[in-house]
Amino acid sequence: MEKNRLVTTEPYPDLTTGKMVITSSQPVYKDSKLIDVIAIDLVSDDLSKQKL
């Protein structure tokens, strides 16, 4: 929230599965007031299986 923009982490091991994940998160504002944060964890196994 401090950066007030989309933030993506470096890969790190998930605490539950041990698989490598990357998290992207974005604060959501309405009338200049923080109302939520949207986040998604991307699992590296799933990313490597994607066909381009």
C-alpha positions as CSV (number, residue, x, y, z in Angstrom):
1,M,0.0,0.0,0.0
2,E,2.9,2.3,0.6
3,K,3.9,2.2,-3.0
4,N,0.3,2.9,-4.2
5,R,0.8,0.7,-7.2
6,L,1.0,-2.9,-8.4
7,V,3.7,-4.7,-6.6
8,T,5.2,-8.1,-7.6
9,T,7.4,-10.1,-5.2
10,E,10.5,-12.1,-5.9
11,P,9.9,-15.8,-6.1
12,Y,9.6,-17.4,-2.7
13,P,8.7,-20.9,-1.4
14,D,5.0,-21.2,-0.4
15,L,4.6,-22.1,3.3
16,T,2.0,-24.8,2.6
17,T,3.2,-26.5,-0.6
18,G,6.9,-25.6,-0.7
19,K,6.4,-24.7,-4.4
20,M,7.9,-21.4,-5.7
21,V,5.3,-18.6,-6.0
22,I,5.2,-15.0,-7.0
23,T,2.7,-12.7,-5.5
24,S,1.2,-9.6,-7.2
25,S,-0.9,-7.2,-5.2
26,Q,-2.6,-3.8,-5.9
27,P,-4.3,-1.5,-3.5
28,V,-7.8,-0.3,-4.4
29,Y,-8.9,3.2,-3.6
30,K,-12.3,5.0,-3.8
31,D,-12.5,8.7,-3.2
32,S,-8.8,8.6,-2.1
33,K,-9.7,6.1,0.6
34,L,-8.2,2.6,0.7
35,I,-11.1,0.1,0.4
36,D,-9.3,-3.2,-0.4
37,V,-6.2,-4.9,-1.6
38,I,-6.4,-7.4,-4.5
39,A,-3.7,-10.1,-4.6
40,I,-2.9,-13.2,-6.5
41,D,-0.3,-15.9,-6.0
42,L,1.2,-17.4,-9.2
43,V,2.7,-20.9,-8.7
44,S,5.8,-21.4,-10.8
45,D,4.8,-25.0,-11.8
46,D,1.6,-23.6,-13.3
47,L,3.4,-20.8,-15.2
48,S,6.0,-23.2,-16.7
49,K,3.1,-25.4,-18.1
50,Q,1.5,-22.5,-20.0
51,K,1.8,-22.6,-23.8
52,L,2.8,-19.4,-25.5
